[in-house]
Amino acid sequence: MEARVGDRITMAGEHVGQRPREGTIREVKGEAGGPPYLVEWNDGHTGLIHPGPGSVLRCEHVEADTAT
């Protein structure tokens, strides 16, 4: 997985009935965009994540506005 600062990330709930967590990547600590990632979650908390096998993640790269 390759992530960049500013990407939105969604991680599936860990338990049945738990809502997905959504947040913004604030820092990429791994090489070449790899984990771990410092994520600011929508609930205001910030945490370091290192997704393991079986994790369901979705990163959306936010493209810079190229209009002149």
PDB file of N, CA, C and O in Angstrom:
ATOM      1  N   MET A   1       0.844  -1.166   0.000  1.00  0.00           N
ATOM      2  CA  MET A   1       0.000   0.000   0.000  1.00  0.00           C
ATOM      3  C   MET A   1       0.892   1.233   0.000  1.00  0.00           C
ATOM      4  O   MET A   1       1.896   1.290   0.711  1.00  0.00           O
ATOM      5  N   GLU A   2       0.519   2.199  -0.792  1.00  0.00           N
ATOM      6  CA  GLU A   2       1.239   3.468  -0.843  1.00  0.00           C
ATOM      7  C   GLU A   2       0.289   4.588  -0.456  1.00  0.00           C
ATOM      8  O   GLU A   2      -0.757   4.774  -1.078  1.00  0.00           O
ATOM      9  N   ALA A   3       0.656   5.320   0.559  1.00  0.00           N
ATOM     10  CA  ALA A   3      -0.183   6.425   1.025  1.00  0.00           C
ATOM     11  C   ALA A   3       0.640   7.709   1.030  1.00  0.00           C
ATOM     12  O   ALA A   3       1.870   7.684   1.063  1.00  0.00           O
ATOM     13  N   ARG A   4      -0.072   8.822   0.998  1.00  0.00           N
ATOM     14  CA  ARG A   4       0.557  10.141   1.060  1.00  0.00           C
ATOM     15  C   ARG A   4      -0.147  10.986   2.110  1.00  0.00           C
ATOM     16  O   ARG A   4      -1.315  10.755   2.423  1.00  0.00           O
ATOM     17  N   VAL A   5       0.564  11.958   2.650  1.00  0.00           N
ATOM     18  CA  VAL A   5      -0.034  12.879   3.612  1.00  0.00           C
ATOM     19  C   VAL A   5      -1.244  13.539   2.950  1.00  0.00           C
ATOM     20  O   VAL A   5      -1.171  13.999   1.811  1.00  0.00           O
ATOM     21  N   GLY A   6      -2.352  13.578   3.683  1.00  0.00           N
ATOM     22  CA  GLY A   6      -3.584  14.160   3.169  1.00  0.00           C
ATOM     23  C   GLY A   6      -4.558  13.141   2.614  1.00  0.00           C
ATOM     24  O   GLY A   6      -5.728  13.457   2.399  1.00  0.00           O
ATOM     25  N   ASP A   7      -4.086  11.903   2.375  1.00  0.00           N
ATOM     26  CA  ASP A   7      -4.993  10.860   1.894  1.00  0.00           C
ATOM     27  C   ASP A   7      -6.058  10.575   2.937  1.00  0.00           C
ATOM     28  O   ASP A   7      -5.796  10.632   4.138  1.00  0.00           O
ATOM     29  N   ARG A   8      -7.255  10.269   2.475  1.00  0.00           N
ATOM     30  CA  ARG A   8      -8.337   9.801   3.344  1.00  0.00           C
ATOM     31  C   ARG A   8      -8.192   8.300   3.467  1.00  0.00           C
ATOM     32  O   ARG A   8      -7.840   7.624   2.501  1.00  0.00           O
ATOM     33  N   ILE A   9      -8.460   7.779   4.644  1.00  0.00           N
ATOM     34  CA  ILE A   9      -8.335   6.346   4.873  1.00  0.00           C
ATOM     35  C   ILE A   9      -9.562   5.849   5.623  1.00  0.00           C
ATOM     36  O   ILE A   9     -10.054   6.511   6.537  1.00  0.00           O
ATOM     37  N   THR A  10     -10.048   4.688   5.232  1.00  0.00           N
ATOM     38  CA  THR A  10     -11.176   4.041   5.899  1.00  0.00           C
ATOM     39  C   THR A  10     -10.725   2.655   6.320  1.00  0.00           C
ATOM     40  O   THR A  10     -10.190   1.895   5.513  1.00  0.00           O
ATOM     41  N   MET A  11     -10.943   2.329   7.583  1.00  0.00           N
ATOM     42  CA  MET A  11     -10.581   1.013   8.078  1.00  0.00           C
ATOM     43  C   MET A  11     -11.849   0.353   8.612  1.00  0.00           C
ATOM     44  O   MET A  11     -12.579   0.938   9.412  1.00  0.00           O
ATOM     45  N   ALA A  12     -12.096  -0.865   8.161  1.00  0.00           N
ATOM     46  CA  ALA A  12     -13.296  -1.589   8.564  1.00  0.00           C
ATOM     47  C   ALA A  12     -13.310  -1.788  10.074  1.00  0.00           C
ATOM     48  O   ALA A  12     -12.261  -1.857  10.714  1.00  0.00           O
ATOM     49  N   GLY A  13     -14.510  -1.880  10.632  1.00  0.00           N
ATOM     50  CA  GLY A  13     -14.660  -2.154  12.055  1.00  0.00           C
ATOM     51  C   GLY A  13     -14.049  -3.499  12.412  1.00  0.00           C
ATOM     52  O   GLY A  13     -14.056  -4.432  11.610  1.00  0.00           O
ATOM     53  N   GLU A  14     -13.527  -3.584  13.613  1.00  0.00           N
ATOM     54  CA  GLU A  14     -12.879  -4.819  14.053  1.00  0.00           C
ATOM     55  C   GLU A  14     -13.874  -5.849  14.560  1.00  0.00           C
ATOM     56  O   GLU A  14     -13.554  -7.035  14.627  1.00  0.00           O
ATOM     57  N   HIS A  15     -15.080  -5.410  14.920  1.00  0.00           N
ATOM     58  CA  HIS A  15     -16.084  -6.297  15.493  1.00  0.00           C
ATOM     59  C   HIS A  15     -17.393  -6.145  14.733  1.00  0.00           C
ATOM     60  O   HIS A  15     -17.654  -5.102  14.133  1.00  0.00           O
ATOM     61  N   VAL A  16     -18.211  -7.183  14.761  1.00  0.00           N
ATOM     62  CA  VAL A  16     -19.519  -7.138  14.117  1.00  0.00           C
ATOM     63  C   VAL A  16     -20.320  -5.985  14.703  1.00  0.00           C
ATOM     64  O   VAL A  16     -20.399  -5.833  15.922  1.00  0.00           O
ATOM     65  N   GLY A  17     -20.909  -5.179  13.839  1.00  0.00           N
ATOM     66  CA  GLY A  17     -21.726  -4.058  14.262  1.00  0.00           C
ATOM     67  C   GLY A  17     -20.953  -2.778  14.523  1.00  0.00           C
ATOM     68  O   GLY A  17     -21.546  -1.725  14.759  1.00  0.00           O
ATOM     69  N   GLN A  18     -19.620  -2.867  14.480  1.00  0.00           N
ATOM     70  CA  GLN A  18     -18.806  -1.668  14.686  1.00  0.00           C
ATOM     71  C   GLN A  18     -18.677  -0.918  13.374  1.00  0.00           C
ATOM     72  O   GLN A  18     -18.429  -1.520  12.329  1.00  0.00           O
ATOM     73  N   ARG A  19     -18.845   0.393  13.427  1.00  0.00           N
ATOM     74  CA  ARG A  19     -18.762   1.214  12.216  1.00  0.00           C
ATOM     75  C   ARG A  19     -17.313   1.322  11.745  1.00  0.00           C
ATOM     76  O   ARG A  19     -16.386   1.218  12.548  1.00  0.00           O
ATOM     77  N   PRO A  20     -17.122   1.531  10.447  1.00  0.00           N
ATOM     78  CA  PRO A  20     -15.769   1.779   9.936  1.00  0.00           C
ATOM     79  C   PRO A  20     -15.205   3.070  10.524  1.00  0.00           C
ATOM     80  O   PRO A  20     -15.950   3.993  10.853  1.00  0.00           O
ATOM     81  N   ARG A  21     -13.888   3.119  10.651  1.00  0.00           N
ATOM     82  CA  ARG A  21     -13.211   4.333  11.112  1.00  0.00           C
ATOM     83  C   ARG A  21     -12.702   5.077   9.894  1.00  0.00           C
ATOM     84  O   ARG A  21     -12.147   4.476   8.974  1.00  0.00           O
ATOM     85  N   GLU A  22     -12.892   6.380   9.892  1.00  0.00           N
ATOM     86  CA  GLU A  22     -12.431   7.205   8.785  1.00  0.00           C
ATOM     87  C   GLU A  22     -11.527   8.301   9.325  1.00  0.00           C
ATOM     88  O   GLU A  22     -11.754   8.840  10.408  1.00  0.00           O
ATOM     89  N   GLY A  23     -10.503   8.619   8.552  1.00  0.00           N
ATOM     90  CA  GLY A  23      -9.582   9.652   8.988  1.00  0.00           C
ATOM     91  C   GLY A  23      -8.705  10.147   7.852  1.00  0.00           C
ATOM     92  O   GLY A  23      -8.898   9.793   6.689  1.00  0.00           O
ATOM     93  N   THR A  24      -7.743  10.967   8.217  1.00  0.00           N
ATOM     94  CA  THR A  24      -6.813  11.567   7.264  1.00  0.00           C
ATOM     95  C   THR A  24      -5.389  11.225   7.686  1.00  0.00           C
ATOM     96  O   THR A  24      -5.031  11.358   8.857  1.00  0.00           O
ATOM     97  N   ILE A  25      -4.591  10.792   6.740  1.00  0.00           N
ATOM     98  CA  ILE A  25      -3.198  10.479   7.029  1.00  0.00           C
ATOM     99  C   ILE A  25      -2.441  11.791   7.206  1.00  0.00           C
ATOM    100  O   ILE A  25      -2.428  12.638   6.312  1.00  0.00           O
ATOM    101  N   ARG A  26      -1.807  11.950   8.376  1.00  0.00           N
ATOM    102  CA  ARG A  26      -1.063  13.160   8.704  1.00  0.00           C
ATOM    103  C   ARG A  26       0.442  12.971   8.558  1.00  0.00           C
ATOM    104  O   ARG A  26       1.182  13.940   8.388  1.00  0.00           O
ATOM    105  N   GLU A  27       0.894  11.708   8.626  1.00  0.00           N
ATOM    106  CA  GLU A  27       2.320  11.447   8.474  1.00  0.00           C
ATOM    107  C   GLU A  27       2.513  10.010   8.002  1.00  0.00           C
ATOM    108  O   GLU A  27       1.859   9.091   8.494  1.00  0.00           O
ATOM    109  N   VAL A  28       3.415   9.828   7.043  1.00  0.00           N
ATOM    110  CA  VAL A  28       3.787   8.500   6.538  1.00  0.00           C
ATOM    111  C   VAL A  28       5.179   8.220   7.092  1.00  0.00           C
ATOM    112  O   VAL A  28       6.129   8.936   6.776  1.00  0.00           O
ATOM    113  N   LYS A  29       5.305   7.191   7.910  1.00  0.00           N
ATOM    114  CA  LYS A  29       6.565   6.908   8.577  1.00  0.00           C
ATOM    115  C   LYS A  29       7.373   5.811   7.885  1.00  0.00           C
ATOM    116  O   LYS A  29       8.563   5.658   8.162  1.00  0.00           O
ATOM    117  N   GLY A  30       6.747   5.047   6.990  1.00  0.00           N
ATOM    118  CA  GLY A  30       7.437   3.971   6.296  1.00  0.00           C
ATOM    119  C   GLY A  30       8.098   4.450   5.016  1.00  0.00           C
ATOM    120  O   GLY A  30       7.910   5.588   4.586  1.00  0.00           O
ATOM    121  N   GLU A  31       8.869   3.566   4.421  1.00  0.00           N
ATOM    122  CA  GLU A  31       9.540   3.877   3.158  1.00  0.00           C
ATOM    123  C   GLU A  31       8.569   3.757   1.994  1.00  0.00           C
ATOM    124  O   GLU A  31       7.674   2.912   2.008  1.00  0.00           O
ATOM    125  N   ALA A  32       8.748   4.602   0.992  1.00  0.00           N
ATOM    126  CA  ALA A  32       7.977   4.557  -0.256  1.00  0.00           C
ATOM    127  C   ALA A  32       6.466   4.573  -0.013  1.00  0.00           C
ATOM    128  O   ALA A  32       5.719   3.885  -0.708  1.00  0.00           O
ATOM    129  N   GLY A  33       6.019   5.350   0.965  1.00  0.00           N
ATOM    130  CA  GLY A  33       4.587   5.476   1.231  1.00  0.00           C
ATOM    131  C   GLY A  33       4.002   4.352   2.050  1.00  0.00           C
ATOM    132  O   GLY A  33       2.784   4.273   2.210  1.00  0.00           O
ATOM    133  N   GLY A  34       4.845   3.480   2.574  1.00  0.00           N
ATOM    134  CA  GLY A  34       4.365   2.335   3.351  1.00  0.00           C
ATOM    135  C   GLY A  34       4.090   2.686   4.801  1.00  0.00           C
ATOM    136  O   GLY A  34       4.471   3.756   5.274  1.00  0.00           O
ATOM    137  N   PRO A  35       3.423   1.772   5.509  1.00  0.00           N
ATOM    138  CA  PRO A  35       3.118   1.989   6.913  1.00  0.00           C
ATOM    139  C   PRO A  35       4.378   1.919   7.767  1.00  0.00           C
ATOM    140  O   PRO A  35       5.411   1.410   7.332  1.00  0.00           O
ATOM    141  N   PRO A  36       4.278   2.436   8.984  1.00  0.00           N
ATOM    142  CA  PRO A  36       3.079   2.895   9.688  1.00  0.00           C
ATOM    143  C   PRO A  36       2.667   4.306   9.286  1.00  0.00           C
ATOM    144  O   PRO A  36       3.446   5.085   8.737  1.00  0.00           O
ATOM    145  N   TYR A  37       1.384   4.600   9.590  1.00  0.00           N
ATOM    146  CA  TYR A  37       0.800   5.893   9.267  1.00  0.00           C
ATOM    147  C   TYR A  37       0.276   6.547  10.537  1.00  0.00           C
ATOM    148  O   TYR A  37      -0.317   5.883  11.388  1.00  0.00           O
ATOM    149  N   LEU A  38       0.495   7.843  10.660  1.00  0.00           N
ATOM    150  CA  LEU A  38      -0.116   8.620  11.721  1.00  0.00           C
ATOM    151  C   LEU A  38      -1.432   9.147  11.150  1.00  0.00           C
ATOM    152  O   LEU A  38      -1.436   9.893  10.171  1.00  0.00           O
ATOM    153  N   VAL A  39      -2.545   8.755  11.765  1.00  0.00           N
ATOM    154  CA  VAL A  39      -3.877   9.077  11.244  1.00  0.00           C
ATOM    155  C   VAL A  39      -4.640   9.930  12.240  1.00  0.00           C
ATOM    156  O   VAL A  39      -4.680   9.632  13.433  1.00  0.00           O
ATOM    157  N   GLU A  40      -5.245  10.995  11.734  1.00  0.00           N
ATOM    158  CA  GLU A  40      -6.174  11.794  12.530  1.00  0.00           C
ATOM    159  C   GLU A  40      -7.576  11.307  12.174  1.00  0.00           C
ATOM    160  O   GLU A  40      -8.052  11.520  11.059  1.00  0.00           O
ATOM    161  N   TRP A  41      -8.227  10.656  13.127  1.00  0.00           N
ATOM    162  CA  TRP A  41      -9.550  10.079  12.897  1.00  0.00           C
ATOM    163  C   TRP A  41     -10.619  11.161  12.987  1.00  0.00           C
ATOM    164  O   TRP A  41     -10.416  12.202  13.611  1.00  0.00           O
ATOM    165  N   ASN A  42     -11.753  10.902  12.356  1.00  0.00           N
ATOM    166  CA  ASN A  42     -12.854  11.870  12.343  1.00  0.00           C
ATOM    167  C   ASN A  42     -13.374  12.218  13.733  1.00  0.00           C
ATOM    168  O   ASN A  42     -13.992  13.266  13.917  1.00  0.00           O
ATOM    169  N   ASP A  43     -13.130  11.349  14.712  1.00  0.00           N
ATOM    170  CA  ASP A  43     -13.600  11.633  16.071  1.00  0.00           C
ATOM    171  C   ASP A  43     -12.627  12.536  16.839  1.00  0.00           C
ATOM    172  O   ASP A  43     -12.837  12.820  18.018  1.00  0.00           O
ATOM    173  N   GLY A  44     -11.557  12.989  16.160  1.00  0.00           N
ATOM    174  CA  GLY A  44     -10.606  13.893  16.779  1.00  0.00           C
ATOM    175  C   GLY A  44      -9.374  13.227  17.356  1.00  0.00           C
ATOM    176  O   GLY A  44      -8.393  13.903  17.663  1.00  0.00           O
ATOM    177  N   HIS A  45      -9.408  11.905  17.510  1.00  0.00           N
ATOM    178  CA  HIS A  45      -8.251  11.181  18.031  1.00  0.00           C
ATOM    179  C   HIS A  45      -7.200  11.014  16.950  1.00  0.00           C
ATOM    180  O   HIS A  45      -7.517  10.993  15.761  1.00  0.00           O
ATOM    181  N   THR A  46      -5.956  10.896  17.366  1.00  0.00           N
ATOM    182  CA  THR A  46      -4.849  10.649  16.453  1.00  0.00           C
ATOM    183  C   THR A  46      -4.152   9.387  16.910  1.00  0.00           C
ATOM    184  O   THR A  46      -3.951   9.185  18.107  1.00  0.00           O
ATOM    185  N   GLY A  47      -3.780   8.531  15.963  1.00  0.00           N
ATOM    186  CA  GLY A  47      -3.100   7.302  16.330  1.00  0.00           C
ATOM    187  C   GLY A  47      -2.210   6.790  15.220  1.00  0.00           C
ATOM    188  O   GLY A  47      -2.400   7.104  14.045  1.00  0.00           O
ATOM    189  N   LEU A  48      -1.237   5.995  15.620  1.00  0.00           N
ATOM    190  CA  LEU A  48      -0.313   5.367  14.689  1.00  0.00           C
ATOM    191  C   LEU A  48      -0.872   3.998  14.331  1.00  0.00           C
ATOM    192  O   LEU A  48      -1.158   3.194  15.218  1.00  0.00           O
ATOM    193  N   ILE A  49      -1.030   3.726  13.037  1.00  0.00           N
ATOM    194  CA  ILE A  49      -1.529   2.411  12.625  1.00  0.00           C
ATOM    195  C   ILE A  49      -0.506   1.736  11.734  1.00  0.00           C
ATOM    196  O   ILE A  49       0.219   2.384  10.979  1.00  0.00           O
ATOM    197  N   HIS A  50      -0.466   0.427  11.841  1.00  0.00           N
ATOM    198  CA  HIS A  50       0.378  -0.412  10.990  1.00  0.00           C
ATOM    199  C   HIS A  50      -0.504  -1.580  10.573  1.00  0.00           C
ATOM    200  O   HIS A  50      -0.515  -2.621  11.230  1.00  0.00           O
ATOM    201  N   PRO A  51      -1.253  -1.404   9.465  1.00  0.00           N
ATOM    202  CA  PRO A  51      -2.223  -2.421   9.057  1.00  0.00           C
ATOM    203  C   PRO A  51      -1.551  -3.768   8.836  1.00  0.00           C
ATOM    204  O   PRO A  51      -0.485  -3.856   8.228  1.00  0.00           O
ATOM    205  N   GLY A  52      -2.187  -4.804   9.335  1.00  0.00           N
ATOM    206  CA  GLY A  52      -1.673  -6.154   9.173  1.00  0.00           C
ATOM    207  C   GLY A  52      -2.497  -6.940   8.177  1.00  0.00           C
ATOM    208  O   GLY A  52      -3.447  -6.415   7.595  1.00  0.00           O
ATOM    209  N   PRO A  53      -2.134  -8.210   7.978  1.00  0.00           N
ATOM    210  CA  PRO A  53      -2.895  -9.065   7.065  1.00  0.00           C
ATOM    211  C   PRO A  53      -4.360  -9.134   7.493  1.00  0.00           C
ATOM    212  O   PRO A  53      -4.667  -9.219   8.682  1.00  0.00           O
ATOM    213  N   GLY A  54      -5.236  -9.097   6.532  1.00  0.00           N
ATOM    214  CA  GLY A  54      -6.663  -9.165   6.815  1.00  0.00           C
ATOM    215  C   GLY A  54      -7.298  -7.814   7.077  1.00  0.00           C
ATOM    216  O   GLY A  54      -8.522  -7.726   7.173  1.00  0.00           O
ATOM    217  N   SER A  55      -6.500  -6.752   7.195  1.00  0.00           N
ATOM    218  CA  SER A  55      -7.058  -5.415   7.373  1.00  0.00           C
ATOM    219  C   SER A  55      -7.708  -4.965   6.073  1.00  0.00           C
ATOM    220  O   SER A  55      -7.220  -5.261   4.982  1.00  0.00           O
ATOM    221  N   VAL A  56      -8.804  -4.253   6.203  1.00  0.00           N
ATOM    222  CA  VAL A  56      -9.482  -3.716   5.035  1.00  0.00           C
ATOM    223  C   VAL A  56      -9.305  -2.208   5.070  1.00  0.00           C
ATOM    224  O   VAL A  56      -9.864  -1.522   5.926  1.00  0.00           O
ATOM    225  N   LEU A  57      -8.520  -1.701   4.127  1.00  0.00           N
ATOM    226  CA  LEU A  57      -8.228  -0.271   4.088  1.00  0.00           C
ATOM    227  C   LEU A  57      -8.543   0.284   2.716  1.00  0.00           C
ATOM    228  O   LEU A  57      -8.460  -0.422   1.711  1.00  0.00           O
ATOM    229  N   ARG A  58      -8.903   1.553   2.685  1.00  0.00           N
ATOM    230  CA  ARG A  58      -9.110   2.233   1.406  1.00  0.00           C
ATOM    231  C   ARG A  58      -8.451   3.596   1.517  1.00  0.00           C
ATOM    232  O   ARG A  58      -8.841   4.417   2.348  1.00  0.00           O
ATOM    233  N   CYS A  59      -7.464   3.832   0.689  1.00  0.00           N
ATOM    234  CA  CYS A  59      -6.811   5.140   0.657  1.00  0.00           C
ATOM    235  C   CYS A  59      -7.240   5.855  -0.607  1.00  0.00           C
ATOM    236  O   CYS A  59      -7.279   5.266  -1.687  1.00  0.00           O
ATOM    237  N   GLU A  60      -7.555   7.111  -0.465  1.00  0.00           N
ATOM    238  CA  GLU A  60      -7.923   7.938  -1.609  1.00  0.00           C
ATOM    239  C   GLU A  60      -6.922   9.065  -1.694  1.00  0.00           C
ATOM    240  O   GLU A  60      -6.869   9.924  -0.813  1.00  0.00           O
ATOM    241  N   HIS A  61      -6.125   9.068  -2.751  1.00  0.00           N
ATOM    242  CA  HIS A  61      -5.169  10.144  -2.931  1.00  0.00           C
ATOM    243  C   HIS A  61      -5.910  11.409  -3.329  1.00  0.00           C
ATOM    244  O   HIS A  61      -6.745  11.392  -4.234  1.00  0.00           O
ATOM    245  N   VAL A  62      -5.609  12.476  -2.667  1.00  0.00           N
ATOM    246  CA  VAL A  62      -6.203  13.768  -2.974  1.00  0.00           C
ATOM    247  C   VAL A  62      -5.279  14.429  -3.997  1.00  0.00           C
ATOM    248  O   VAL A  62      -4.134  14.761  -3.687  1.00  0.00           O
ATOM    249  N   GLU A  63      -5.782  14.615  -5.211  1.00  0.00           N
ATOM    250  CA  GLU A  63      -4.978  15.185  -6.280  1.00  0.00           C
ATOM    251  C   GLU A  63      -4.954  16.706  -6.158  1.00  0.00           C
ATOM    252  O   GLU A  63      -5.971  17.330  -5.858  1.00  0.00           O
ATOM    253  N   ALA A  64      -3.813  17.278  -6.387  1.00  0.00           N
ATOM    254  CA  ALA A  64      -3.678  18.744  -6.355  1.00  0.00           C
ATOM    255  C   ALA A  64      -4.432  19.357  -7.519  1.00  0.00           C
ATOM    256  O   ALA A  64      -4.511  18.766  -8.596  1.00  0.00           O
ATOM    257  N   ASP A  65      -4.982  20.531  -7.305  1.00  0.00           N
ATOM    258  CA  ASP A  65      -5.688  21.258  -8.352  1.00  0.00           C
ATOM    259  C   ASP A  65      -4.673  21.745  -9.373  1.00  0.00           C
ATOM    260  O   ASP A  65      -3.764  22.501  -9.030  1.00  0.00           O
ATOM    261  N   THR A  66      -4.816  21.318 -10.630  1.00  0.00           N
ATOM    262  CA  THR A  66      -3.845  21.682 -11.665  1.00  0.00           C
ATOM    263  C   THR A  66      -4.354  22.807 -12.561  1.00  0.00           C
ATOM    264  O   THR A  66      -3.726  23.116 -13.573  1.00  0.00           O
ATOM    265  N   ALA A  67      -5.484  23.427 -12.205  1.00  0.00           N
ATOM    266  CA  ALA A  67      -6.005  24.527 -13.028  1.00  0.00           C
ATOM    267  C   ALA A  67      -5.104  25.752 -12.905  1.00  0.00           C
ATOM    268  O   ALA A  67      -4.560  26.031 -11.836  1.00  0.00           O
ATOM    269  N   THR A  68      -4.956  26.467 -13.993  1.00  0.00           N
ATOM    270  CA  THR A  68      -4.124  27.670 -13.971  1.00  0.00           C
ATOM    271  C   THR A  68      -4.948  28.921 -14.065  1.00  0.00           C
ATOM    272  O   THR A  68      -4.399  30.023 -14.059  1.00  0.00           O
TER     273      THR A  68
END
